[in-house]
């Protein structure tokens, strides 16, 4: 009984480590995606402003 319990505890710890690593990578990738989206939005906003400015000035 004791060896199997130790194995189970060991498996549980390694499983928790794997899931925490997965969760962290998921959080990081979400942050990266959000940052990229924000950058893209800012870039498109600037290009729209430039475009409208060139229409106004022309």
C-alpha positions as CSV (number, residue, x, y, z in Angstrom):
1,X,0.0,0.0,0.0
2,X,2.7,2.5,1.0
3,X,4.8,2.2,-2.3
4,X,1.7,2.8,-4.5
5,X,0.7,5.8,-2.3
6,X,4.2,7.2,-2.7
7,X,4.0,6.7,-6.5
8,X,0.6,8.4,-6.5
9,X,1.9,11.4,-4.6
10,X,4.9,11.6,-6.9
11,X,2.7,11.4,-10.0
12,X,0.4,14.1,-8.5
13,X,3.4,16.4,-7.8
14,X,4.7,16.0,-11.4
15,X,1.2,16.4,-12.8
16,X,0.8,19.6,-10.8
17,X,4.1,20.9,-12.0
18,X,3.2,20.1,-15.6
19,X,-0.2,21.8,-15.3
20,X,1.3,24.9,-13.6
21,X,3.9,25.1,-16.4
22,X,1.0,24.9,-18.9
23,X,-1.0,27.5,-17.1
24,X,2.0,29.9,-17.0
25,X,2.7,29.4,-20.7
26,X,-1.0,29.9,-21.4
27,X,-0.9,33.2,-19.4
28,X,2.2,34.3,-21.2
29,X,0.9,33.5,-24.6
30,X,-2.4,35.4,-23.8
31,X,-0.4,38.4,-22.7
32,X,1.7,38.3,-25.9
33,X,-1.5,38.0,-28.0
34,X,-3.1,40.9,-26.2
35,X,0.1,43.0,-26.6
36,X,0.3,42.2,-30.3
37,X,-3.4,43.1,-30.7
38,X,-2.9,46.4,-28.9
39,X,0.1,47.2,-31.1
40,X,-1.8,46.4,-34.3
41,X,-4.8,48.5,-33.1
42,X,-2.4,51.4,-32.3
43,X,-0.7,51.1,-35.7
44,X,-4.0,51.0,-37.6
45,X,-5.2,54.0,-35.6
46,X,-2.1,55.9,-36.6
47,X,-2.4,55.0,-40.2
48,X,-6.1,56.0,-40.2
49,X,-5.1,59.3,-38.6
50,X,-2.4,59.9,-41.2
51,X,-4.7,59.0,-44.0
52,X,-7.4,61.3,-42.9
53,X,-4.8,64.0,-42.3
54,X,-3.5,63.6,-45.8
55,X,-7.1,63.9,-47.2
56,X,-7.7,67.1,-45.1
57,X,-4.4,68.6,-46.2
58,X,-4.7,67.7,-49.9
